Amino acid sequence: EPYRRQRQMCIRDSTKTEYDIFLYLLQNPNRVLTYTQIYEKIWKEPDYGEARKLVGHHVQAIRRILNLEKNSGIDLRCIRDVGYSLELRLIV
């Protein structure tokens, strides 16, 4: 029950863009997605050099909303100069 409330709060507090980015990362777990891949998927236009800045801004907001802890089994990793990876680990 608390998890459900937290998840609903996350969705309610996010913008459509943040939600779409998170969903795209979630659909590609444990895979590195480049700034350009994320930008072109979400904004549906070619990257003209703004992808890193825009995607980074929204990922920062996603991190703030999710407030993930180390032992959560979910890690939103920045791969320097490449993009992001949503890493999901099985917690036993």
Secondary structure by P-SEA (a helix, b strand, c coil): caaaaaaaaaaaaccaaaaaaaaaaaacccccccaaaaaaaacccccccaaaaaaaaaaaaaaaaacccccccccccccccccccccccccc
